[in-house]
Structures are given as C-alpha cells and as structure tokens.
C-alpha cells in the first residue's frame, strides 16, 4: 500500500510539473523550461507504461510535446554547432526561422484547459497492487535482439535509448521509494550513463537530419558546396562515435 501511494503521488507530481512547465514556455521559450516539460512527459509516460496503464491518456498533450521537441532540437543544434556558424550562416538563419515557425505553432495549439483536464484524469489513475514484473526483462530482451542485427541504424539506436530511458525513470523511482543504496544505485548508474551517451549520439543524428533538410531546400551552388563539406565531416564524426557506442551498449546490456 505504501508503494502504491508513493507511485500515485509521483505520477500526480509529474502531471502537475508538466502543466506548470507548459504554462511557462511562452513567450520566452527558454531551453531549460522546454527540456523540463519534455522530461516530465517522458517520465510520466514511462510510469504509465510500467503500470500497464492506458498511455492514450497523454494523447491530448502529445502535440505540444512534439512541437516543444522541434524547438528544442533546433536550439540544441544551434548551441552544439556554433563552431560552424561562420561556414554556414545560412543554415543558422534557417534554424532561427524554424524556431520562430514552431513558436507560432505552439501559440495555435496550446490550450491550458487540455492540460487541466489531463491533470484531473491523472489523479484518477489507479496504481495496481501487483506491478509489471516484466517491464525490465521485456525491454532488455528487445534491446539484445536489436543489437544482434548485422546493421544497427540510427533509428534503432533511438528506439534503444527510449527503452533505456523508460527503465531509468522507473528504476530511479524504485530506488527513491525503497531508499536502497546498493543494488538499484549501481544499476541506475549504468542505465543513466547509457542514456546520456546515447543522447549525445542522437543529438549528432538530429544535427545531420536538420542539415539535410536545409540542404534539400537550398538552391545556391556555392552554399551547397559548403553544406556538403560540413555534412561529410559530421557524418565521419558520427560514424566513429557510433562504433564506440554500439560496443559500449552491447557490453552493458548483454
């Protein structure tokens, strides 16, 4: 019963945090607030998955989560690729324009009443007495299967990271509730570390996606030549990072 109350409280706190962060996003669109918004959503989704609860409860706020993600992706690329600003000023201007576009989209779809309704529904979520014992084993089994492929795509690594994130958030809750210092702590450190390094790789992946998107719409041959050179350099860096990353994940999971 104590565990049920603790989980229910955590789920409600996350929903309240999601509501609070969403109301703080506009007009500044602060990178940290957007990050907190998306993290609250991911944690809430992970706990609902663990509870085998109806994840559709989050569907009404998925659109603002996605738009916040588009803004944050562009913000991260602007920050992480600042060294190439002089080489590709056009790309940086395009990223700024993209951010402004999605700010406008946020203004069109953000409705506080939708979040208030979500909070009411979340507070009615019933935490099960018997927890999903297969939550971790299913994900580990699937990750191992994905890692056996002869070619591991970037999309596959993204999928693996999402499963690791789910396990991280649920493990952290377990540790906090049980106040364990040993078993869960060691597992959490490994899971959190994998999540971080996979996240760094996904950032590089997103950089290339956005650069390719911009390239497809650029007509100036001189600019295109610079884009291709930078793109090749980033691809080379990503490929080297990927080899080490796959080896690391295999070592930690298998």
Secondary structure as a PSIPRED ss2 file (coil, helix, strand):
# PSIPRED VFORMAT (PSIPRED V4.0)

   1 X C   1.000  0.000  0.000
   2 X H   0.000  1.000  0.000
   3 X H   0.000  1.000  0.000
   4 X H   0.000  1.000  0.000
   5 X H   0.000  1.000  0.000
   6 X H   0.000  1.000  0.000
   7 X H   0.000  1.000  0.000
   8 X H   0.000  1.000  0.000
   9 X H   0.000  1.000  0.000
  10 X H   0.000  1.000  0.000
  11 X H   0.000  1.000  0.000
  12 X H   0.000  1.000  0.000
  13 X H   0.000  1.000  0.000
  14 X H   0.000  1.000  0.000
  15 X H   0.000  1.000  0.000
  16 X H   0.000  1.000  0.000
  17 X H   0.000  1.000  0.000
  18 X H   0.000  1.000  0.000
  19 X H   0.000  1.000  0.000
  20 X H   0.000  1.000  0.000
  21 X H   0.000  1.000  0.000
  22 X H   0.000  1.000  0.000
  23 X H   0.000  1.000  0.000
  24 X H   0.000  1.000  0.000
  25 X H   0.000  1.000  0.000
  26 X C   1.000  0.000  0.000
  27 X C   1.000  0.000  0.000
  28 X C   1.000  0.000  0.000
  29 X C   1.000  0.000  0.000
  30 X C   1.000  0.000  0.000
  31 X H   0.000  1.000  0.000
  32 X H   0.000  1.000  0.000
  33 X H   0.000  1.000  0.000
  34 X H   0.000  1.000  0.000
  35 X H   0.000  1.000  0.000
  36 X H   0.000  1.000  0.000
  37 X H   0.000  1.000  0.000
  38 X H   0.000  1.000  0.000
  39 X H   0.000  1.000  0.000
  40 X H   0.000  1.000  0.000
  41 X H   0.000  1.000  0.000
  42 X H   0.000  1.000  0.000
  43 X H   0.000  1.000  0.000
  44 X H   0.000  1.000  0.000
  45 X H   0.000  1.000  0.000
  46 X H   0.000  1.000  0.000
  47 X H   0.000  1.000  0.000
  48 X H   0.000  1.000  0.000
  49 X H   0.000  1.000  0.000
  50 X H   0.000  1.000  0.000
  51 X C   1.000  0.000  0.000
  52 X C   1.000  0.000  0.000
  53 X C   1.000  0.000  0.000
  54 X C   1.000  0.000  0.000
  55 X H   0.000  1.000  0.000
  56 X H   0.000  1.000  0.000
  57 X H   0.000  1.000  0.000
  58 X H   0.000  1.000  0.000
  59 X H   0.000  1.000  0.000
  60 X H   0.000  1.000  0.000
  61 X H   0.000  1.000  0.000
  62 X H   0.000  1.000  0.000
  63 X H   0.000  1.000  0.000
  64 X H   0.000  1.000  0.000
  65 X H   0.000  1.000  0.000
  66 X H   0.000  1.000  0.000
  67 X H   0.000  1.000  0.000
  68 X H   0.000  1.000  0.000
  69 X H   0.000  1.000  0.000
  70 X H   0.000  1.000  0.000
  71 X H   0.000  1.000  0.000
  72 X H   0.000  1.000  0.000
  73 X H   0.000  1.000  0.000
  74 X H   0.000  1.000  0.000
  75 X H   0.000  1.000  0.000
  76 X H   0.000  1.000  0.000
  77 X H   0.000  1.000  0.000
  78 X H   0.000  1.000  0.000
  79 X H   0.000  1.000  0.000
  80 X H   0.000  1.000  0.000
  81 X C   1.000  0.000  0.000
  82 X H   0.000  1.000  0.000
  83 X H   0.000  1.000  0.000
  84 X H   0.000  1.000  0.000
  85 X C   1.000  0.000  0.000
  86 X C   1.000  0.000  0.000
  87 X C   1.000  0.000  0.000
  88 X C   1.000  0.000  0.000
  89 X H   0.000  1.000  0.000
  90 X H   0.000  1.000  0.000
  91 X H   0.000  1.000  0.000
  92 X H   0.000  1.000  0.000
  93 X H   0.000  1.000  0.000
  94 X H   0.000  1.000  0.000
  95 X H   0.000  1.000  0.000
  96 X H   0.000  1.000  0.000
  97 X H   0.000  1.000  0.000
  98 X H   0.000  1.000  0.000
  99 X H   0.000  1.000  0.000
 100 X H   0.000  1.000  0.000
 101 X H   0.000  1.000  0.000
 102 X H   0.000  1.000  0.000
 103 X H   0.000  1.000  0.000
 104 X H   0.000  1.000  0.000
 105 X H   0.000  1.000  0.000
 106 X H   0.000  1.000  0.000
 107 X H   0.000  1.000  0.000
 108 X H   0.000  1.000  0.000
 109 X H   0.000  1.000  0.000
 110 X C   1.000  0.000  0.000
 111 X C   1.000  0.000  0.000
 112 X H   0.000  1.000  0.000
 113 X H   0.000  1.000  0.000
 114 X H   0.000  1.000  0.000
 115 X H   0.000  1.000  0.000
 116 X H   0.000  1.000  0.000
 117 X H   0.000  1.000  0.000
 118 X H   0.000  1.000  0.000
 119 X H   0.000  1.000  0.000
 120 X H   0.000  1.000  0.000
 121 X H   0.000  1.000  0.000
 122 X H   0.000  1.000  0.000
 123 X H   0.000  1.000  0.000
 124 X C   1.000  0.000  0.000
 125 X C   1.000  0.000  0.000
 126 X C   1.000  0.000  0.000
 127 X C   1.000  0.000  0.000
 128 X C   1.000  0.000  0.000
 129 X C   1.000  0.000  0.000
 130 X C   1.000  0.000  0.000
 131 X C   1.000  0.000  0.000
 132 X C   1.000  0.000  0.000
 133 X C   1.000  0.000  0.000
 134 X C   1.000  0.000  0.000
 135 X H   0.000  1.000  0.000
 136 X H   0.000  1.000  0.000
 137 X H   0.000  1.000  0.000
 138 X H   0.000  1.000  0.000
 139 X H   0.000  1.000  0.000
 140 X H   0.000  1.000  0.000
 141 X H   0.000  1.000  0.000
 142 X H   0.000  1.000  0.000
 143 X H   0.000  1.000  0.000
 144 X H   0.000  1.000  0.000
 145 X H   0.000  1.000  0.000
 146 X H   0.000  1.000  0.000
 147 X H   0.000  1.000  0.000
 148 X C   1.000  0.000  0.000
 149 X C   1.000  0.000  0.000
 150 X C   1.000  0.000  0.000
 151 X C   1.000  0.000  0.000
 152 X C   1.000  0.000  0.000
 153 X C   1.000  0.000  0.000
 154 X H   0.000  1.000  0.000
 155 X H   0.000  1.000  0.000
 156 X H   0.000  1.000  0.000
 157 X H   0.000  1.000  0.000
 158 X H   0.000  1.000  0.000
 159 X H   0.000  1.000  0.000
 160 X H   0.000  1.000  0.000
 161 X H   0.000  1.000  0.000
 162 X H   0.000  1.000  0.000
 163 X H   0.000  1.000  0.000
 164 X H   0.000  1.000  0.000
 165 X H   0.000  1.000  0.000
 166 X H   0.000  1.000  0.000
 167 X H   0.000  1.000  0.000
 168 X H   0.000  1.000  0.000
 169 X H   0.000  1.000  0.000
 170 X H   0.000  1.000  0.000
 171 X H   0.000  1.000  0.000
 172 X H   0.000  1.000  0.000
 173 X H   0.000  1.000  0.000
 174 X H   0.000  1.000  0.000
 175 X H   0.000  1.000  0.000
 176 X H   0.000  1.000  0.000
 177 X H   0.000  1.000  0.000
 178 X H   0.000  1.000  0.000
 179 X C   1.000  0.000  0.000
 180 X C   1.000  0.000  0.000
 181 X C   1.000  0.000  0.000
 182 X C   1.000  0.000  0.000
 183 X H   0.000  1.000  0.000
 184 X H   0.000  1.000  0.000
 185 X H   0.000  1.000  0.000
 186 X H   0.000  1.000  0.000
 187 X H   0.000  1.000  0.000
 188 X H   0.000  1.000  0.000
 189 X H   0.000  1.000  0.000
 190 X H   0.000  1.000  0.000
 191 X H   0.000  1.000  0.000
 192 X H   0.000  1.000  0.000
 193 X H   0.000  1.000  0.000
 194 X H   0.000  1.000  0.000
 195 X H   0.000  1.000  0.000
 196 X H   0.000  1.000  0.000
 197 X H   0.000  1.000  0.000
 198 X H   0.000  1.000  0.000
 199 X H   0.000  1.000  0.000
 200 X H   0.000  1.000  0.000
 201 X H   0.000  1.000  0.000
 202 X H   0.000  1.000  0.000
 203 X H   0.000  1.000  0.000
 204 X H   0.000  1.000  0.000
 205 X H   0.000  1.000  0.000
 206 X H   0.000  1.000  0.000
 207 X H   0.000  1.000  0.000
 208 X H   0.000  1.000  0.000
 209 X H   0.000  1.000  0.000
 210 X H   0.000  1.000  0.000
 211 X H   0.000  1.000  0.000
 212 X H   0.000  1.000  0.000
 213 X H   0.000  1.000  0.000
 214 X H   0.000  1.000  0.000
 215 X H   0.000  1.000  0.000
 216 X H   0.000  1.000  0.000
 217 X H   0.000  1.000  0.000
 218 X C   1.000  0.000  0.000
 219 X C   1.000  0.000  0.000
 220 X C   1.000  0.000  0.000
 221 X H   0.000  1.000  0.000
 222 X H   0.000  1.000  0.000
 223 X H   0.000  1.000  0.000
 224 X H   0.000  1.000  0.000
 225 X H   0.000  1.000  0.000
 226 X H   0.000  1.000  0.000
 227 X H   0.000  1.000  0.000
 228 X H   0.000  1.000  0.000
 229 X H   0.000  1.000  0.000
 230 X H   0.000  1.000  0.000
 231 X H   0.000  1.000  0.000
 232 X H   0.000  1.000  0.000
 233 X H   0.000  1.000  0.000
 234 X H   0.000  1.000  0.000
 235 X H   0.000  1.000  0.000
 236 X H   0.000  1.000  0.000
 237 X H   0.000  1.000  0.000
 238 X H   0.000  1.000  0.000
 239 X H   0.000  1.000  0.000
 240 X H   0.000  1.000  0.000
 241 X H   0.000  1.000  0.000
 242 X H   0.000  1.000  0.000
 243 X H   0.000  1.000  0.000
 244 X H   0.000  1.000  0.000
 245 X H   0.000  1.000  0.000
 246 X H   0.000  1.000  0.000
 247 X H   0.000  1.000  0.000
 248 X H   0.000  1.000  0.000
 249 X H   0.000  1.000  0.000
 250 X H   0.000  1.000  0.000
 251 X H   0.000  1.000  0.000
 252 X H   0.000  1.000  0.000
 253 X H   0.000  1.000  0.000
 254 X C   1.000  0.000  0.000
